Amino acid sequence: MLLTILVLIACAIVATIGVPLMLKIVPPNPYYGYPTENFKSKPERWVAVNLFAGRCLVGAAAFTVLMLLFYNGTWLRSGWAQLLVFLIPLGLAVGATFLYERKYR
């Protein structure tokens, strides 16, 4: 039960990080968001990639929360399964953002 709560808190943190990127609130900078090459010379690229990253992060967090809420009493009873249900979508979101950034070049 405690691990479920910790994973839900981690999902809230990931979604909180992704929402400002998704809403284009954060200006191009080297500290917050997905780092792109030459973000100063091409700010529209930084914004596009981080918009995609924000959507992916929020989607991964939402998917994890839904999985935990619907399947917590079944095969997700194990702590390791819950952790994997959090880490796999998060890794897919980062990987998709990496591929999107390479395609955007």
C-alpha positions in Angstrom: 0.0 0.0 0.0 2.8 2.4 0.9 4.6 1.7 -2.5 1.3 2.5 -4.3 1.1 5.8 -2.6 4.7 6.6 -3.4 4.2 5.7 -7.1 1.1 7.9 -7.2 3.1 10.8 -5.7 5.8 10.2 -8.2 3.2 10.3 -11.0 1.9 13.6 -9.6 5.5 15.0 -9.7 6.1 13.8 -13.2 2.8 15.4 -14.3 3.6 18.6 -12.5 6.9 18.8 -14.4 5.2 18.1 -17.7 2.3 20.5 -17.5 4.3 23.8 -17.8 6.1 22.3 -20.8 2.9 21.2 -22.4 1.3 24.7 -21.9 4.4 26.5 -23.3 4.9 28.5 -20.0 8.6 27.8 -19.8 10.8 29.8 -22.1 13.8 28.1 -23.8 16.5 27.6 -21.2 19.3 25.0 -20.4 17.9 24.0 -17.0 14.3 23.0 -17.3 12.9 20.8 -20.0 14.4 18.5 -22.6 17.8 19.8 -23.7 18.1 20.5 -27.4 21.2 21.6 -29.3 21.4 25.3 -30.1 18.3 26.2 -28.0 19.3 29.8 -28.2 19.6 30.0 -31.9 16.4 28.0 -32.6 13.9 28.6 -29.8 11.0 27.3 -31.8 12.7 23.9 -31.9 13.1 23.9 -28.1 9.4 24.8 -27.7 8.2 22.2 -30.1 10.3 19.4 -28.6 9.4 20.4 -25.0 5.7 20.6 -25.9 5.9 17.0 -27.1 7.9 16.0 -24.0 5.3 17.6 -21.7 2.5 15.7 -23.4 4.5 12.5 -23.2 5.2 13.0 -19.5 1.6 13.8 -18.6 0.4 10.9 -20.7 2.8 8.5 -19.0 1.8 9.7 -15.5 -1.9 9.4 -16.4 -1.4 5.9 -17.9 0.4 4.8 -14.7 -2.3 6.2 -12.4 -5.0 4.5 -14.4 -3.2 1.2 -14.3 -2.6 1.4 -10.6 -6.2 2.3 -9.9 -7.8 -0.4 -12.1 -5.4 -3.3 -11.5 -4.1 -2.7 -8.0 -5.8 -5.8 -6.6 -4.8 -8.2 -9.3 -1.4 -8.6 -11.0 -0.2 -5.2 -9.8 -0.2 -6.3 -6.2 3.6 -6.8 -6.3 5.7 -3.8 -5.5 8.0 -4.6 -8.4 5.1 -4.7 -10.9 4.0 -1.3 -9.7 7.4 0.1 -10.1 7.7 -1.3 -13.6 4.3 0.1 -14.5 5.7 3.5 -13.5 9.2 3.2 -15.1 8.2 1.6 -18.4 5.8 4.4 -19.6 8.2 7.0 -18.2 11.1 5.5 -20.2 8.9 5.3 -23.3 8.0 9.0 -22.9 11.7 9.9 -22.7 12.5 7.7 -25.6 9.7 9.1 -27.8 10.9 12.6 -27.0 14.4 11.6 -28.0 13.2 10.2 -31.3 11.0 13.3 -31.9 13.9 15.6 -31.2 16.1 13.7 -33.7 13.3 13.7 -36.3 12.8 17.5 -35.8 16.5 18.2 -36.7 
